């Protein structure tokens, strides 16, 4: 197995190809952020000669009639390859040259969900198609980019009867898919990988279960891999989600308190804060009790996190890449904050010989629910 860190950079319209050695040598810094909120974004910094032909290459790319210059970045750490980003360029910035004749080119961009935000498809009809089928049909347009849909059907599928109504798309693909996800308490994001040139478009509930990633170790001498970390426990903003269903005979709204703990959102902390306010869940009054409860549970799970940790990780000591939207263990932080967390965001920061990750971890309360955090 090859030890160390290697980067692979692929750039090109629609189908990216590996860049030349000259371009890769000019790459001095990489920053990639993946989080549960919003798209993944990247920033590549190149140090170039003021007479380098790369100026022309990137600026011509930025002026292409179709704004679809694709960038794929792969980090291979200790023989294991991880696709950090598969996206498109959105901006170029040239820094001023210095006395040595060097200048800086900064390329920024977003993941492939940006492509879904280019064209307005308002008015397209989807007769007799539930939300899940509409999402699959929309995502099929992006198969040429290697986008593979992963659509989880909602608990009760609502098939519109064409004689009653025919759903029509409102706005661009990305906004419409997110609106459909929000209606049922789901999330939508595009995750790069697992292979270069491939991305998974996930439409489903936020899942906080599964095998945790190897533990982050704080203040554990030779086993420590976390460089800095700080914690926050917000006991004031905890709210009790309440949904309203309507009695079909009396038309009287009936409030139903909803727990924020579900099989897909299990408690990671043993001591959550006490709710001090009520948070109404809207849009469920005209639904049946079962479907309203299912949507309410999904929406309530989004606002259950009261404990959070932010810090920085030495990836070379950790031995692998910490991934967002998955569980990870934390050890050595004390009884209140040790345990499992959900990785809400990670920011990769790569320079020559150095690979750091800033991270944000969240969970519902204090004190681990496990007797021993797995290594």
TADAWO-V490749 format. One line per field, one symbol per residue. psi: psi as a letter, one per 20 degrees, with the letter a starting at -180 (. if undefined). burial: I if it has 9 or more other C-alpha atoms within 8 Angstrom, else O. A space follows every 50 residues. Layout:
psi: ???
burial: ???
This chain:
psi: ppqappqpppqrpfoqqprrhgghhiohqpppppriorrpqqpppqoqqi jpihggghhhghjqhomloqpppppookipppohqoaqqiqqppqqqahj jqrppppqaraihhhijgpokpipqmpkprhghggggghhhjhijjpoqn poqrgopoopphigqopqqoargghgghghghhjkrqpropqaiqpjqqp opoaqpplrrpqrqqppplldiipiphqqqqpooihjpqoppqpqpohgi jppopoppqjprhimqpiqhnrqppjrpoporjihjrqgghggghggghh hhkiphpqpqaqpohhhhjrppqrkrqqqpqjirhhiqaqrpohqqopop rojpoqpqqpqqriarpqiqhppq.
burial: OOOIIOOIIIIIOIIIOOIOOOIIOIIIIIIIIIIOOOIIIIIIIIIIOO OOOOIOOIIOOIOOOOIIIIIIIIIIIIIOOIIIIIIIIIOIOOOOIOOO OIIIIIIIIIIIIIOIIOOOIIOOOIIIIIIIOIIIOIIOOIIOIIIIII IOOOOOOOOIIOOOOIIIIOIIIIIIIIOIIIIIIIIIIIOIIOOIIIII IIIIIIOIIOOIIOIIIIOOOOOIIIIOIOIOOOOOOIIIIIIIIIIOOO OOIOOOOIIIIIOIIIIIIIOIIOIIOIOOIOOIIOIOOOIIIIIIIIII IIOIIIIIIIIIIIIIOIOIOOOIIIIIIIIIIOOOIIIIIIIIIIIIII IOOOIIIIIIIIIIIIIIIOOOIOO
